[in-house]
Amino acid sequence: MLERLHELEREGLRDLAQATDEEGLQTWKVKYLGRSAELGRILDGLRTVSKEERPALGKRANEVKRAFEAALEDRQQRQASARLTQALQTERIDMTLPGRRLACGRLHPATQTLRQIVAIWAEMGFQVYRSRDVETEAYNFELLNIPAHHPARDMWDTFYTTTPGVVLRTHTSPGQIHVMRARAPEPIRVVLPGMCYRYEQVSARSEIQFNQVEGLAVGRNITFGDLKGTLTAFARRMFGQQVQTRFRASHFPFTEPSAEMDVECFVCSGTGCPVCKMTGWLEILGSGMVHPTVLANGGYDPEEFSGFAFGMGPERITMLRHRIEDIRSFWANDLRFLEQF
Ligand code: PHE
């Protein structure tokens, strides 16, 4: 019997060396370690063996069993690591390929200009004051000294809502009244950026929505000289220290006197080109000294207080700077346009 165990061990180990795959190992396991394997039968049969023979035989049978188990385990591990090595070679990933670029968003060109404008005013001590897009006619017109049925209303073609007296703001100027009423009688230096809406025929030159940046300074002894000096300082920061500016008399119901500011055309440096329509100048903003009626509506005594206000359009400034010819490009959501900025 001992002899047979030796043989069995040799046979088993030899057989195992031939098993080259998972399936072979499985078959081997059934044959040599399975329930009806020869080794199993020998172990079961130990009961019938004589007492003298039993210990040596049992010891040997168990040794063979452990040898089989250890050898099987070793083979299984070798096969697993061989499979891994092979997989690593055949399924190799080429990591030298450049990755796909993630599409990265950026600020809308109008927003870029708007933020630049706001940043310049912030440096000069002007806070940002946010005001609503939906207004009452009172704030959009009456309190700004534009009575109902007054022809001046024609300057602002208006979106009326289905609620009587409620409109989409046609300019950021109603914010002047809001901030004055919130701050009176404290001095004010604010800019009011935001979207405005006009019921207009959409064309290359006019859109039904656009941004404005309104400015307002209220205090004691504020003069037209302050208006000119402050707006000129802004223009230099925005368009370069060398830029020439000029003020032209104008009219707005809520300012008196009123002026429009032009800057020297930065496309042709003032010599005349299609962008400035051969004038050498570009109109940049409307401005003026806050009308006494508007100051009073805001809660400031016009005898004691004065102030200046201005309003400019970031889209218009962006168009001039980049020679964008069609204002509709701003809201057309065409990436070919937007990705240029
Ligand atoms: N609200 C005016 C407009 O929309 C611009 C403006 C603002 C003019 C403040 C003077 C003072 O045209």
Residues whose N, C-alpha, C, O or C-beta is under 5 A from the ligand:
A	BS01	LIG	T170 H171 S173 F252 T255 G286 S287 G288 A309 F310 G311
